[in-house]
Amino acid sequence: MAEETLQDRTEQATPKRREDARKKGQVLRSAEVSSFAVIAGSLLGLLAFGPLVASTLGQLAVHHFHHAADIEISIATLPGLTAGWMSTFARAAVAPALVAMVVGTAAAVLQVGWKPSLESLSVKWERFNVVKGVTRLFGRRSLFQMARDVLKLTLIAVVAYYAIDAEQDQMPHLIDLSPAQTASALGAMSLRVGFKITAALLVIAALDFAYQKWDFEKTLRMTRQEIKEETKQLEGDPQIRARVRHIQREMSRRRMMDDVAKAHVVVTNPTHLAVALRYRRDADAAPVVVAKGADVLAARIRELAVELGIPVIENKPLAQSLYRMVKLGVEIPESLFEAAAAVLAMAYRMKEERA
């Protein structure tokens, strides 16, 4: 059943699926990339602050050699001496350690982004299932990790061997150097070997990241049914959406019909279209369309206008232009000013005659 389910997952993950997975702590992450970043950061820190580290440790060694006869080593003094040594080592290592920490943190943030998930820290009792644990131990992911680790150790051993072998020609010359020069030469050799090993780790990190991305995308894949259900959850049931749109149209239509009472004239087609115009000399720069409709709605606008005593005037070209060109609540364009003014003048005369 599990294999059939994986085979059915042929669709790419939706943004919601990715967001839900992220909230659960399921993100694209490669441990090898983080390891490479920490090691590379450590080497960069040593390269940048190596002289400072060597100077600090050299001063410690010189001090103890010069005062070797005066230093009393006993059970009582050993804790103090150890604390002093550890403090000096800590001061020497703090700068390279900070560089390694910054580079490692940057690599982690670049992989997964900065959005902590507390859900991934919660206790999941299914993880303590022995049967599932044994199954995971011999699963595809565990076998890949084992093969990756074997390849990693083999590649590092081979690169380290050839890197150290390339430095053997320099070893005999160390005899003629002073202690400080010897330490400097050994440090440079160590950095060269370290960078060669780091280059090998970069290859492993790139391969592991490519595999982790492929595996992550495969895990997030969805079936077509899951996509349909997710779409239904996001957009709602089609019948409910249709009902909501119907209610919204009814409410908008009701508000529009209420605005008919504010109109000064209704222009008709005469039966197919009806457009209600409002023009207040002290507030409107131009006539405003407050209601419009076709067929049944046009008939309702005409009936309401008659009930309210609003003049209804037939003007087919103007009615068609207003219905087609002007939206509700918007002033009419300048091209229709003359025709609208004539209709409004006629409406005012009709009201005066009735009065």
C-alpha positions as a Python dict, from the first residue, in 0.01 Angstrom:
ca = {
    (1, 'M'): (0, 0, 0),
    (2, 'A'): (286, 239, 83),
    (3, 'E'): (450, 178, -255),
    (4, 'E'): (121, 236, -434),
    (5, 'T'): (75, 560, -242),
    (6, 'L'): (421, 682, -340),
    (7, 'Q'): (356, 589, -700),
    (8, 'D'): (30, 787, -693),
    (9, 'R'): (213, 1100, -570),
    (10, 'T'): (287, 1239, -913),
    (11, 'E'): (203, 1607, -855),
    (12, 'Q'): (441, 1877, -733),
    (13, 'A'): (379, 2009, -382),
    (14, 'T'): (160, 2318, -353),
    (15, 'P'): (272, 2629, -158),
    (16, 'K'): (36, 2533, 126),
    (17, 'R'): (184, 2184, 146),
    (18, 'R'): (533, 2334, 166),
    (19, 'E'): (426, 2581, 434),
    (20, 'D'): (262, 2307, 642),
    (21, 'A'): (575, 2093, 612),
    (22, 'R'): (790, 2386, 719),
    (23, 'K'): (575, 2443, 1029),
    (24, 'K'): (637, 2078, 1121),
    (25, 'G'): (1012, 2123, 1081),
    (26, 'Q'): (1032, 1936, 749),
    (27, 'V'): (1274, 2145, 544),
    (28, 'L'): (1542, 2088, 283),
    (29, 'R'): (1859, 2050, 484),
    (30, 'S'): (2192, 1877, 425),
    (31, 'A'): (2406, 1792, 726),
    (32, 'E'): (2709, 1766, 499),
    (33, 'V'): (2670, 2128, 387),
    (34, 'S'): (2665, 2241, 750),
    (35, 'S'): (2971, 2026, 832),
    (36, 'F'): (3159, 2165, 534),
    (37, 'A'): (3069, 2522, 635),
    (38, 'V'): (3191, 2473, 993),
    (39, 'I'): (3521, 2317, 883),
    (40, 'A'): (3574, 2580, 612),
    (41, 'G'): (3494, 2853, 865),
    (42, 'S'): (3744, 2706, 1111),
    (43, 'L'): (4018, 2705, 845),
    (44, 'L'): (3935, 3061, 744),
    (45, 'G'): (3948, 3164, 1110),
    (46, 'L'): (4289, 3000, 1151),
    (47, 'L'): (4410, 3161, 830),
    (48, 'A'): (4299, 3504, 948),
    (49, 'F'): (4388, 3477, 1317),
    (50, 'G'): (4662, 3213, 1301),
    (51, 'P'): (4943, 3459, 1388),
    (52, 'L'): (4747, 3580, 1691),
    (53, 'V'): (4685, 3222, 1808),
    (54, 'A'): (5051, 3130, 1758),
    (55, 'S'): (5168, 3441, 1940),
    (56, 'T'): (4938, 3378, 2238),
    (57, 'L'): (5039, 3013, 2273),
    (58, 'G'): (5407, 3099, 2212),
    (59, 'Q'): (5405, 3352, 2495),
    (60, 'L'): (5252, 3088, 2722),
    (61, 'A'): (5522, 2836, 2630),
    (62, 'V'): (5805, 3091, 2672),
    (63, 'H'): (5672, 3197, 3010),
    (64, 'H'): (5660, 2840, 3140),
    (65, 'F'): (6006, 2753, 3003),
    (66, 'H'): (6161, 3059, 3161),
    (67, 'H'): (5995, 3000, 3497),
    (68, 'A'): (5999, 2622, 3492),
    (69, 'A'): (6215, 2614, 3804),
    (70, 'D'): (5984, 2851, 3990),
    (71, 'I'): (5657, 2677, 3902),
    (72, 'E'): (5548, 2435, 4170),
    (73, 'I'): (5333, 2154, 4041),
    (74, 'S'): (5131, 1981, 4312),
    (75, 'I'): (4778, 1877, 4388),
    (76, 'A'): (4717, 2217, 4545),
    (77, 'T'): (4854, 2425, 4255),
    (78, 'L'): (4741, 2206, 3964),
    (79, 'P'): (4381, 2344, 3950),
    (80, 'G'): (4509, 2700, 3928),
    (81, 'L'): (4765, 2615, 3662),
    (82, 'T'): (4504, 2424, 3461),
    (83, 'A'): (4260, 2714, 3482),
    (84, 'G'): (4529, 2953, 3358),
    (85, 'W'): (4618, 2727, 3067),
    (86, 'M'): (4254, 2680, 2970),
    (87, 'S'): (4192, 3053, 2988),
    (88, 'T'): (4486, 3120, 2755),
    (89, 'F'): (4373, 2851, 2512),
    (90, 'A'): (4019, 2994, 2516),
    (91, 'R'): (4144, 3345, 2437),
    (92, 'A'): (4351, 3207, 2152),
    (93, 'A'): (4065, 3001, 2004),
    (94, 'V'): (3777, 3246, 2048),
    (95, 'A'): (3834, 3438, 1720),
    (96, 'P'): (3860, 3128, 1491),
    (97, 'A'): (3566, 2973, 1677),
    (98, 'L'): (3352, 3282, 1614),
    (99, 'V'): (3434, 3271, 1242),
    (100, 'A'): (3339, 2901, 1228),
    (101, 'M'): (3015, 2971, 1417),
    (102, 'V'): (2916, 3260, 1188),
    (103, 'V'): (2989, 3063, 870),
    (104, 'G'): (2805, 2754, 1002),
    (105, 'T'): (2502, 2961, 1105),
    (106, 'A'): (2497, 3138, 767),
    (107, 'A'): (2503, 2801, 588),
    (108, 'A'): (2209, 2676, 798),
    (109, 'V'): (2006, 2994, 740),
    (110, 'L'): (2075, 2989, 365),
    (111, 'Q'): (1948, 2630, 350),
    (112, 'V'): (1625, 2656, 549),
    (113, 'G'): (1571, 3030, 608),
    (114, 'W'): (1513, 3198, 941),
    (115, 'K'): (1180, 3063, 1064),
    (116, 'P'): (1218, 2850, 1380),
    (117, 'S'): (964, 2570, 1432),
    (118, 'L'): (884, 2456, 1786),
    (119, 'E'): (670, 2169, 1658),
    (120, 'S'): (980, 1981, 1545),
    (121, 'L'): (1101, 1985, 1908),
    (122, 'S'): (786, 1821, 2045),
    (123, 'V'): (799, 1460, 2165),
    (124, 'K'): (661, 1211, 1911),
    (125, 'W'): (603, 875, 2073),
    (126, 'E'): (598, 691, 1740),
    (127, 'R'): (971, 753, 1722),
    (128, 'F'): (1012, 509, 2013),
    (129, 'N'): (848, 227, 1816),
    (130, 'V'): (1112, -49, 1797),
    (131, 'V'): (967, -213, 1486),
    (132, 'K'): (958, 114, 1293),
    (133, 'G'): (1306, 196, 1419),
    (134, 'V'): (1446, -130, 1282),
    (135, 'T'): (1262, -69, 954),
    (136, 'R'): (1414, 279, 927),
    (137, 'L'): (1756, 133, 1008),
    (138, 'F'): (1748, -75, 691),
    (139, 'G'): (1547, 175, 485),
    (140, 'R'): (1654, 356, 172),
    (141, 'R'): (1757, 671, 357),
    (142, 'S'): (1969, 486, 613),
    (143, 'L'): (2143, 286, 341),
    (144, 'F'): (2220, 607, 153),
    (145, 'Q'): (2362, 769, 467),
    (146, 'M'): (2581, 465, 532),
    (147, 'A'): (2709, 468, 172),
    (148, 'R'): (2767, 844, 196),
    (149, 'D'): (2968, 810, 518),
    (150, 'V'): (3182, 531, 370),
    (151, 'L'): (3247, 742, 60),
    (152, 'K'): (3323, 1043, 278),
    (153, 'L'): (3578, 861, 493),
    (154, 'T'): (3740, 699, 190),
    (155, 'L'): (3767, 1025, 0),
    (156, 'I'): (3904, 1212, 302),
    (157, 'A'): (4159, 938, 367),
    (158, 'V'): (4278, 937, 5),
    (159, 'V'): (4297, 1317, -17),
    (160, 'A'): (4471, 1341, 321),
    (161, 'Y'): (4725, 1078, 221),
    (162, 'Y'): (4821, 1253, -104),
    (163, 'A'): (4813, 1596, 61),
    (164, 'I'): (5052, 1487, 337),
    (165, 'D'): (5268, 1299, 88),
    (166, 'A'): (5303, 1621, -115),
    (167, 'E'): (5441, 1796, 196),
    (168, 'Q'): (5709, 1535, 276),
    (169, 'D'): (5969, 1714, 66),
    (170, 'Q'): (5949, 2007, 306),
    (171, 'M'): (6013, 1800, 619),
    (172, 'P'): (6397, 1776, 596),
    (173, 'H'): (6428, 2154, 570),
    (174, 'L'): (6258, 2201, 907),
    (175, 'I'): (6578, 2090, 1084),
    (176, 'D'): (6760, 2409, 983),
    (177, 'L'): (6481, 2638, 1104),
    (178, 'S'): (6434, 2805, 1440),
    (179, 'P'): (6148, 2689, 1666),
    (180, 'A'): (5931, 2983, 1562),
    (181, 'Q'): (6000, 2924, 1194),
    (182, 'T'): (5933, 2552, 1237),
    (183, 'A'): (5599, 2624, 1401),
    (184, 'S'): (5508, 2866, 1122),
    (185, 'A'): (5604, 2615, 852),
    (186, 'L'): (5409, 2335, 1020),
    (187, 'G'): (5108, 2566, 1050),
    (188, 'A'): (5123, 2651, 680),
    (189, 'M'): (5149, 2282, 591),
    (190, 'S'): (4851, 2200, 811),
    (191, 'L'): (4643, 2470, 646),
    (192, 'R'): (4732, 2345, 298),
    (193, 'V'): (4636, 1989, 391),
    (194, 'G'): (4319, 2118, 559),
    (195, 'F'): (4207, 2315, 253),
    (196, 'K'): (4259, 2013, 27),
    (197, 'I'): (4046, 1799, 259),
    (198, 'T'): (3786, 2078, 270),
    (199, 'A'): (3771, 2076, -111),
    (200, 'A'): (3689, 1704, -94),
    (201, 'L'): (3419, 1780, 164),
    (202, 'L'): (3275, 2040, -74),
    (203, 'V'): (3224, 1770, -339),
    (204, 'I'): (3052, 1545, -84),
    (205, 'A'): (2834, 1833, 39),
    (206, 'A'): (2724, 1919, -316),
    (207, 'L'): (2631, 1556, -390),
    (208, 'D'): (2448, 1520, -59),
    (209, 'F'): (2256, 1846, -110),
    (210, 'A'): (2145, 1730, -456),
    (211, 'Y'): (2023, 1401, -312),
    (212, 'Q'): (1850, 1566, -14),
    (213, 'K'): (1668, 1804, -252),
    (214, 'W'): (1552, 1515, -471),
    (215, 'D'): (1440, 1314, -168),
    (216, 'F'): (1268, 1616, -8),
    (217, 'E'): (1071, 1698, -324),
    (218, 'K'): (973, 1332, -359),
    (219, 'T'): (848, 1324, 0),
    (220, 'L'): (635, 1636, -50),
    (221, 'R'): (469, 1515, -370),
    (222, 'M'): (90, 1494, -365),
    (223, 'T'): (-179, 1290, -529),
    (224, 'R'): (-437, 1459, -750),
    (225, 'Q'): (-703, 1385, -491),
    (226, 'E'): (-500, 1565, -223),
    (227, 'I'): (-468, 1870, -448),
    (228, 'K'): (-843, 1870, -510),
    (229, 'E'): (-918, 1845, -138),
    (230, 'E'): (-670, 2123, -60),
    (231, 'T'): (-823, 2347, -328),
    (232, 'K'): (-1167, 2280, -185),
    (233, 'Q'): (-1045, 2374, 164),
    (234, 'L'): (-886, 2695, 42),
    (235, 'E'): (-1166, 2810, -186),
    (236, 'G'): (-1461, 2643, -16),
    (237, 'D'): (-1734, 2425, -161),
    (238, 'P'): (-1841, 2539, -514),
    (239, 'Q'): (-2208, 2550, -414),
    (240, 'I'): (-2127, 2761, -109),
    (241, 'R'): (-1915, 2997, -320),
    (242, 'A'): (-2199, 3032, -571),
    (243, 'R'): (-2442, 3101, -288),
    (244, 'V'): (-2210, 3366, -141),
    (245, 'R'): (-2172, 3536, -480),
    (246, 'H'): (-2551, 3531, -522),
    (247, 'I'): (-2598, 3693, -181),
    (248, 'Q'): (-2335, 3955, -263),
    (249, 'R'): (-2507, 4037, -591),
    (250, 'E'): (-2841, 4066, -413),
    (251, 'M'): (-2695, 4299, -151),
    (252, 'S'): (-2530, 4513, -419),
    (253, 'R'): (-2855, 4521, -616),
    (254, 'R'): (-3048, 4619, -304),
    (255, 'R'): (-2808, 4905, -230),
    (256, 'M'): (-2835, 5018, -591),
    (257, 'M'): (-3215, 5016, -576),
    (258, 'D'): (-3199, 5223, -258),
    (259, 'D'): (-2989, 5478, -448),
    (260, 'V'): (-3264, 5516, -709),
    (261, 'A'): (-3439, 5744, -462),
    (262, 'K'): (-3145, 5987, -492),
    (263, 'A'): (-3180, 6012, -870),
    (264, 'H'): (-3319, 6313, -1054),
    (265, 'V'): (-3405, 6131, -1378),
    (266, 'V'): (-3419, 5777, -1521),
    (267, 'V'): (-3313, 5737, -1885),
    (268, 'T'): (-3459, 5435, -2066),
    (269, 'N'): (-3413, 5240, -2391),
    (270, 'P'): (-3728, 5236, -2343),
    (271, 'T'): (-3783, 4881, -2211),
    (272, 'H'): (-3449, 4699, -2235),
    (273, 'L'): (-3229, 4941, -2039),
    (274, 'A'): (-3274, 5190, -1755),
    (275, 'V'): (-3010, 5425, -1607),
    (276, 'A'): (-3073, 5653, -1307),
    (277, 'L'): (-2883, 5985, -1298),
    (278, 'R'): (-2820, 6215, -1006),
    (279, 'Y'): (-2701, 6572, -1036),
    (280, 'R'): (-2662, 6804, -740),
    (281, 'R'): (-2540, 7148, -846),
    (282, 'D'): (-2368, 7215, -514),
    (283, 'A'): (-2193, 6874, -480),
    (284, 'D'): (-2153, 6704, -819),
    (285, 'A'): (-1915, 6828, -1088),
    (286, 'A'): (-2110, 6622, -1343),
    (287, 'P'): (-2413, 6389, -1342),
    (288, 'V'): (-2348, 6057, -1161),
    (289, 'V'): (-2491, 5715, -1248),
    (290, 'V'): (-2649, 5584, -926),
    (291, 'A'): (-2833, 5281, -1071),
    (292, 'K'): (-2857, 5091, -1397),
    (293, 'G'): (-2998, 4762, -1517),
    (294, 'A'): (-3123, 4559, -1808),
    (295, 'D'): (-3445, 4366, -1871),
    (296, 'V'): (-3609, 4274, -1536),
    (297, 'L'): (-3386, 4501, -1335),
    (298, 'A'): (-3455, 4786, -1577),
    (299, 'A'): (-3827, 4731, -1533),
    (300, 'R'): (-3785, 4739, -1154),
    (301, 'I'): (-3590, 5069, -1175),
    (302, 'R'): (-3863, 5226, -1390),
    (303, 'E'): (-4136, 5106, -1152),
    (304, 'L'): (-3950, 5240, -850),
    (305, 'A'): (-3893, 5573, -1024),
    (306, 'V'): (-4264, 5606, -1100),
    (307, 'E'): (-4351, 5526, -737),
    (308, 'L'): (-4105, 5792, -614),
    (309, 'G'): (-4216, 6051, -867),
    (310, 'I'): (-3882, 6058, -1051),
    (311, 'P'): (-3916, 6152, -1420),
    (312, 'V'): (-3863, 5863, -1664),
    (313, 'I'): (-3742, 5983, -2006),
    (314, 'E'): (-3677, 5774, -2314),
    (315, 'N'): (-3346, 5840, -2491),
    (316, 'K'): (-3209, 5527, -2658),
    (317, 'P'): (-2858, 5653, -2756),
    (318, 'L'): (-2795, 5810, -2417),
    (319, 'A'): (-2928, 5509, -2226),
    (320, 'Q'): (-2710, 5269, -2425),
    (321, 'S'): (-2399, 5488, -2383),
    (322, 'L'): (-2451, 5535, -2011),
    (323, 'Y'): (-2514, 5165, -1955),
    (324, 'R'): (-2209, 5060, -2155),
    (325, 'M'): (-1956, 5331, -2061),
    (326, 'V'): (-2022, 5445, -1703),
    (327, 'K'): (-1988, 5239, -1385),
    (328, 'L'): (-2206, 5283, -1078),
    (329, 'G'): (-2117, 5583, -863),
    (330, 'V'): (-1903, 5739, -1139),
    (331, 'E'): (-1953, 6075, -1313),
    (332, 'I'): (-2046, 6060, -1680),
    (333, 'P'): (-1778, 6149, -1940),
    (334, 'E'): (-1764, 6491, -2100),
    (335, 'S'): (-1882, 6349, -2433),
    (336, 'L'): (-2226, 6282, -2279),
    (337, 'F'): (-2265, 6617, -2101),
    (338, 'E'): (-2485, 6777, -2368),
    (339, 'A'): (-2727, 6484, -2398),
    (340, 'A'): (-2747, 6442, -2021),
    (341, 'A'): (-2805, 6815, -1971),
    (342, 'A'): (-3098, 6805, -2214),
    (343, 'V'): (-3253, 6509, -2031),
    (344, 'L'): (-3205, 6674, -1690),
    (345, 'A'): (-3357, 6999, -1816),
    (346, 'M'): (-3657, 6804, -1941),
    (347, 'A'): (-3686, 6629, -1604),
    (348, 'Y'): (-3678, 6960, -1416),
    (349, 'R'): (-3954, 7098, -1643),
    (350, 'M'): (-4167, 6786, -1579),
    (351, 'K'): (-4128, 6834, -1204),
    (352, 'E'): (-4223, 7202, -1230),
    (353, 'E'): (-4531, 7115, -1434),
    (354, 'R'): (-4636, 6858, -1174),
    (355, 'A'): (-4581, 7112, -900),
}
